[in-house]
Amino acid sequence: MPISTEEIEGGITRVILDGRLDIEGATAVDTRMNVLAGTEKTLLIDLQKVSFLGSMGLRALVAPARIIKGRGGKVVIFGPNDLIEKVLKASGVDNMIPIHHDLQNAIAALR
């Protein structure tokens, strides 16, 4: 699964995931997500291009979010499709990591 990052306004790191966040996809992004969790204070996790989210994929999102929040940082999820959002809500991840569909609202939530 491809993962890329970009710095956006206000020192926010946007993490762009593309593909299936299943066992294979989660394994592909785990190391990078853990590095980001240890170095960044604010993450915008862009799921617009994610087509599937399994339990290992959930862990790949939750573990770094816990680390960042534990250091006083903030994390939001941006742009999941309806199926991905349903998985996030059914698992309760949305209670820990807010979901936004508008980029400006997502950025505002990280300030």
Secondary structure, 3 states (H helix, E strand, C coil): CCEEEEEEHHHEEEEEEEEEECHHHHHHHHHHHHHHHHHCCEEEEEEEEEEEECHHHHHHHHHHHHHHHHCCCEEEEECCCHHHHHHHHHCCHHHHCCEECCHHHHHHHCC
